[in-house]
Amino acid sequence: MTVMQTTVVVPTSTALFCGLLISAAGAAFVGLVAAAPTSTTLGSPLRSDFPILDERIDGKPLVYFDNAASSHMPKPVLEAIERYYQHQHSNVHRGAHTLALRATEAFESARSSVAAFLNARRREEIVFTSGATEGINLVAQTWGEANIGEGDEIILSVMEHHSNIVPWQLLAKRKGATIKYIQMDENECLDMSSFESLLSPRTKMVGIVAVSNTLGCSNPIAEIVRQSHAVGAKVLVDACQAVPHKKIDVNALDCDWLVASGHKMMGPTGIGVLYGKYEVLESMPPWMGGGEMIEDVYFDHSTYLDPPSRFEAGTPPIAQAVALGAAVDYLNKLGMDNIAEYEKDVSSYLYRRLGDIPDLRLYGPDPIAQGHSRAALVAFNHDNIHASDLSTFLDQEGIAVRAGHHCTQPLHRLLGAAGSIRASLYVYNTRQEIDCFIDALHRVIQMFSDIPEAPGIDLGFAALGMEGLSLLTAGEMGPNDEGEGEVME
Ligand SMILES: Cc1ncc(COP(=O)(O)O)c(C=O)c1O
């Protein structure tokens, strides 16, 4: 389906002008979205719902392309947080007064919304966590502790986020288990033949990312689950980059667990979701001990509640869960199929525009040449310019992209790079913003190529009147040089 944004003609000369047009287009279509969203009313028409998108960076309009790290919250979510604190706030599950009942009702109704959103069979299959990382650690330290032993094998893939590697490494070390990694194929997608060659009766657990936060490829989760179950292994799906962008049906996938982060799906930070099949959650021992998760406590022992309470010790992130419920309502109103269709369009546009720039190496499958569907994110490197330098100078143009290893350091080593730049889109981003980004990228690359080769790279910067001289040393490093700090996600 053709997306409406092409009706706005965007001059490519100044980012400032780009931003004005984006805002104007947004203001014009707000009503349409409220009436009946389709993929053609996403993008510009949504932008007025997201106040932060009007921010200016050094006087330039913000182009926010760091959504794979954290997305932004629309007004209904911000309002839900305010409403909660002004009218509903108290603690949950433990009071008979009106505010305690309101807080409990708001918190539990968020659980129901998330359960319906993921098509869980029961609302008790949703455990609220602080994030996806906590969800994975919870599974590794409860189910893993009870079920993984000496000689057992855990299968992960080379494209996992650190949060789906390190908890299993800690477990494997404690238990004497082995971790094996599914490789990439020549298109930088998951190699299913590698997976099949690793799978055996020794496999007890498969941890797999649904959509890679670096390669952008979508993995065949239902097939992985089917084959894993056939050898008796359980499957945990890291769906952080999938749940915000397309319809995910845990029932259809038949996975044992699935994790997602609130802050990547228009919700706040500090909230995540662990879905688990009820019978699997029921078989798991408790994790953290404390209030809320117990049935009875004696001086010498305690008994525990059923899931999900068993895994929610202490006061939970109540306002965050309520806000996540509002985010889910908002996503439902937009329609997950509409979002996926819209993002497919902007994603191929982004890939095509980046692909036209000389000396850029784009990671992950080529959606056009190889016909692969990929997420609305592209990680890349310039042959001669360090990712951190590019991203810092792009920031001076108002463009927020991520530079670093995106918590996929082992994958970056395989790709032969210490890090990369990543531009990641969401449903409020537009083709016009992509044009602004590409123009800015050309300008920054040109600026670097104008710098004389002679010693004293600072002279080049000074001559250009550019700020950011702190990058002088990094400016002399290639994309393969180590030398950047930990940059989360
Ligand atoms: C694929 C993937 N898995 C896991 C995480 C960790 O999520 P959280 O920040 O909710 O712990 C992220 C994001 O940081 C991610 O992109």
The ligand as an SDF file (V2000), in Angstrom:
LIG
                    3D

 16 16  0  0  0  0  0  0  0  0999 V2000
   16.7150   -7.6070   21.4820 C   0  0  0  0  0  0  0  0  0  0  0  0
   16.7710   -7.0360   22.8730 C   0  0  0  0  0  0  0  0  0  0  0  0
   16.7360   -7.8490   23.9270 N   0  0  0  0  0  0  0  0  0  0  0  0
   16.7850   -7.3900   25.1900 C   0  0  0  0  0  0  0  0  0  0  0  0
   16.8590   -6.0450   25.4510 C   0  0  0  0  0  0  0  0  0  0  0  0
   16.8900   -5.5670   26.8850 C   0  0  0  0  0  0  0  0  0  0  0  0
   15.6410   -5.0230   27.2260 O   0  0  0  0  0  0  0  0  0  0  0  0
   15.3680   -4.2350   28.6210 P   0  0  0  0  0  0  0  0  0  0  0  0
   15.9310   -2.8770   28.4420 O   0  0  0  0  0  0  0  0  0  0  0  0
   13.8790   -4.2090   28.7350 O   0  0  0  0  0  0  0  0  0  0  0  0
   15.9910   -5.0110   29.7090 O   0  0  0  0  0  0  0  0  0  0  0  0
   16.8890   -5.1600   24.3800 C   0  0  0  0  0  0  0  0  0  0  0  0
   17.0150   -3.7140   24.5920 C   0  0  0  0  0  0  0  0  0  0  0  0
   17.8160   -3.1910   25.2730 O   0  0  0  0  0  0  0  0  0  0  0  0
   16.8440   -5.6590   23.0440 C   0  0  0  0  0  0  0  0  0  0  0  0
   16.8920   -4.8680   21.9870 O   0  0  0  0  0  0  0  0  0  0  0  0
  1  2  1  0
  2  3  1  0
  2 15  2  0
  3  4  2  0
  4  5  1  0
  5  6  1  0
  5 12  2  0
  6  7  1  0
  7  8  1  0
  8  9  2  0
  8 10  1  0
  8 11  1  0
 12 13  1  0
 12 15  1  0
 13 14  2  0
 15 16  1  0
M  END
$$$$
